[in-house]
Amino acid sequence: MGMAEDREMLLSKLAGEGHLKSERIIEAFREVPREMFVQESDMLNAYGDYPLQIGGGQTISAPHMVATMTELLHPRKSDNVLEIGAGSGYQAGILSKLVGSVCSIEFDADLAVLARSNLEKSGCTNVNVFIGDGSKGYPQYAPYDKIIVTCAAPEIFQSWKDQLKEGGAILAPVGGFYHQDLTLLRKTKDGFVEKSHGGCVFVPLRQETV
Ligand code: SAH
């Protein structure tokens, strides 16, 4: 079976399981080839619903997790989005088809180079990948309509709250090493409103040590 058939099978599975809901998000999954974001030796596994190693001990998230997080973010064409943890660049690439611009921060310089190259190869042009510690956010492009964190965070940092627009939302796996809660924090005119969307497991957020 070819890549296109593999992809359609995965998309029907994700829709059937309720991970994918919106037609425009399904279309974004069609437009961004996951095989361009995995290691060459994993090409044939590109449309399996599991995470894969991308180098540096890091992973590209399982497709159902990318689907769930993308749906929870309610991406809009006018959104300016900040991602913490570019990794392979895949999640940023999916979002790039749904929003105005994506700014993605990556701690590991080699992965930042990989993400940039994967995004360029797959024709995702409205994404900027920067090397840095995303726990500080990225004030240069703030304020953001949405902030998506794709590494396990011990807490939702103040920097992220400060760089978020009113009416915007932060989506992050919050917790310890083995288990986190997928947490959505909305910034309303009356303050922050938090909702948990179930358990998940992400690689840990790393912070510069002083
Ligand atoms: N979104 C990625 C998956 C990310 S895996 C994808 O679609 O492929 C988590 C990534 O977070 C790793 O690449 C890791 O290096 C990065 N990371 C960890 N701590 C970070 C930090 N403080 N700032 C930015 N990136 C961080």
Residues whose N, C-alpha, C, O or C-beta is under 5 A from the ligand:
A	BS01	SAH	Q58 T59 I60 S61 I84 G85 A86 G87 S88 G89 Y90 Q91 I105 E106 F107 D108 L111 G132 D133 G134 S135 T150 C151 V203 P204 L205 R206 Q207
